[in-house]
Amino acid sequence: CRVYNYEPLTQLKNVRANCYGKYIALRGTVVRVSNIKPLCTNLAFVCAACGDVQGVPLPDGKYALPTKCLVPECRGRSFTADRSSPLTTTVDWQSVKVQELMEDDQREAGRIPRTIECELVQDLVDSCVPGDMVTVTGIVKVASTEEGECSIFF
């Protein structure tokens, strides 16, 4: 489902730590879009001891090995990833950078407009180009970057 006309709109300058994990909406101009990449959401692993295959969910695409084999007689702890298994699933993923909208009376001389990185998945991928004015809604999460940027996930 998609949420339209979600209120209130949050100004980019107000996106701070208190917004972490919350669902917000903001409006801005798309200034950059990345290439479309695959995001693995579920990865199959083969037990090295017995050959059993198990699917492991990967929240936010973060790689995680199984802790032990699910076969009661085996309990092996060595696994190999199987990217060609039917249990392995991927979705399209794209990153876009959105810049705040500023009225003439809000502009401060020499100040660079604020930006936020947004991650799009599935059907939202390739839905905008630089220059588009967009309203985005999503959950604020902190991306693991050196600058500690905020990202909004959809």
ChimeraX attribute file (.defattr): number of C-alpha atoms within 10 A of each C-alpha:
attribute: neighborCount
match mode: 1-to-1
recipient: residues
	/A:1	3
	/A:2	5
	/A:3	9
	/A:4	10
	/A:5	10
	/A:6	13
	/A:7	10
	/A:8	9
	/A:9	14
	/A:10	14
	/A:11	14
	/A:12	19
	/A:13	10
	/A:14	9
	/A:15	15
	/A:16	10
	/A:17	11
	/A:18	9
	/A:19	15
	/A:20	16
	/A:21	13
	/A:22	12
	/A:23	15
	/A:24	20
	/A:25	22
	/A:26	20
	/A:27	18
	/A:28	22
	/A:29	18
	/A:30	23
	/A:31	16
	/A:32	15
	/A:33	19
	/A:34	14
	/A:35	10
	/A:36	14
	/A:37	14
	/A:38	14
	/A:39	18
	/A:40	20
	/A:41	17
	/A:42	20
	/A:43	24
	/A:44	22
	/A:45	24
	/A:46	19
	/A:47	22
	/A:48	14
	/A:49	13
	/A:50	13
	/A:51	15
	/A:52	15
	/A:53	20
	/A:54	20
	/A:55	18
	/A:56	17
	/A:57	19
	/A:58	16
	/A:59	11
	/A:60	10
	/A:61	14
	/A:62	10
	/A:63	13
	/A:64	11
	/A:65	16
	/A:66	19
	/A:67	11
	/A:68	14
	/A:69	23
	/A:70	14
	/A:71	14
	/A:72	8
	/A:73	8
	/A:74	14
	/A:75	14
	/A:76	19
	/A:77	13
	/A:78	15
	/A:79	21
	/A:80	14
	/A:81	16
	/A:82	16
	/A:83	15
	/A:84	10
	/A:85	15
	/A:86	11
	/A:87	16
	/A:88	19
	/A:89	18
	/A:90	15
	/A:91	14
	/A:92	16
	/A:93	20
	/A:94	20
	/A:95	21
	/A:96	23
	/A:97	18
	/A:98	27
	/A:99	22
	/A:100	19
	/A:101	18
	/A:102	12
	/A:103	7
	/A:104	7
	/A:105	6
	/A:106	8
	/A:107	12
	/A:108	10
	/A:109	6
	/A:110	6
	/A:111	7
	/A:112	9
	/A:113	13
	/A:114	13
	/A:115	19
	/A:116	17
	/A:117	19
	/A:118	23
	/A:119	18
	/A:120	20
	/A:121	18
	/A:122	14
	/A:123	10
	/A:124	13
	/A:125	20
	/A:126	18
	/A:127	9
	/A:128	14
	/A:129	14
	/A:130	13
	/A:131	13
	/A:132	13
	/A:133	17
	/A:134	14
	/A:135	16
	/A:136	20
	/A:137	23
	/A:138	19
	/A:139	16
	/A:140	23
	/A:141	18
	/A:142	14
	/A:143	13
	/A:144	10
	/A:145	8
	/A:146	6
	/A:147	7
	/A:148	9
	/A:149	13
	/A:150	21
	/A:151	21
	/A:152	25
	/A:153	19
	/A:154	16
